[in-house]
Amino acid sequence: MTQVALFDAPPVSLTPSGDDPLIDCIKSFGVHGEHFCQDLTLVIDEYVDDTLYDAMELRTAAKELDTIIGILSKRRTGLLEKSQQIINECQAAGHIKEGNLEIVPKVSQGRRSVDRELLIKDRKDVFDLLKMNKINAVNLEHTSTLAEIETSYTPTITDLKALLKKHHEAYLKPGEIITTYDIAIILEEDENGN
């Protein structure tokens, strides 16, 4: 029997693998990151005191780190997007298995939303009250916003729930079924069933 496990990367070791340049590049950065953390600790211990100036410098340093983290976060997002693009293209081309890797569907339900038409039909009083609350909350100088509210306002689930409590469920559309694809590792059992 074949078992399938969704691909979940193990904890990263910073030892270079020697056979994957992409992973080795990231691990190399990790080694530099460890050295950076050690150096940063030493600098803080040696040069930072308890003055307001030091507090300001620490905040400035934290902002610099935020910039670096932002850059790394964008790179991480790019890697994940590229990975998903490759998976989607392989799935669309019918190339769903390679070695002990297989593309598997992941089905999920999207976010629910308020059924505006049903709410207006069954509970116009509730709809009108929520719409008036929205209009009152909007700055009256924005007439274009008011006109938009009049024609296309749909209450949020939270607003609807606040008025109708548990009965709000009757006025929600089901979430759309979404199928995405992921990589799974196929684990072959031996002749003993292990």
Secondary structure, DSSP 8 states (H G I E B T S, - for coil): -EEEEE--------S--SS-HHHHHHHHHHHHHHHHHHHHHHHHHHH--SSHHHHHHHHHHHHHHHHHHHHHHHHHHHHHHHHHHHHHHHHHTT--EETTEEEEEEEEE---EE-HHHHHHH-HHHHHHHHHHHHHHS-TT-HHHHHHHHHH----HHHHHHHHGGGGGGGEE---EEEEEEEEEEEE--TT--
